[in-house]
Amino acid sequence: HVSSCTMDTYSSTVQPFDAATYFKSPQVIIRIISLLLSIVVFACISDAVATAYGGHCAYKNDSNACNYGIAIGVIAFLASISFLVTDALLDRQDAAFKKVVV
């Protein structure tokens, strides 16, 4: 039945987003710390490549080692952002919906 699936059915499970409670939760604080650490990893390796050795990698002059470190830093940054967004979106949902998604 189409009439039994109205917007009221779905909107009753969504709560308003509360930024203050969201940013105070321990899970979000840890994710923000991991986001900052991924920026530190990326910045340190990029700086070592660009300035210290004139564009050559500081790790035994192997460009693959520096590229790997930079890639890990970027992937960690993107993963942290995606987890923060996912947590924000799922924070407003009820437990039954979270169970289905996770």
Secondary structure, DSSP 8 states (H G I E B T S, - for coil): --TTS-HHHHHTT-----HHHHHHSHHHHHHHHHHHHHHHHHHHHHHIIIIITTTS-TTTT-HHHHHHHHHHHHHHHHHHHHHHHHHHHHHTS-HHHHHHH-
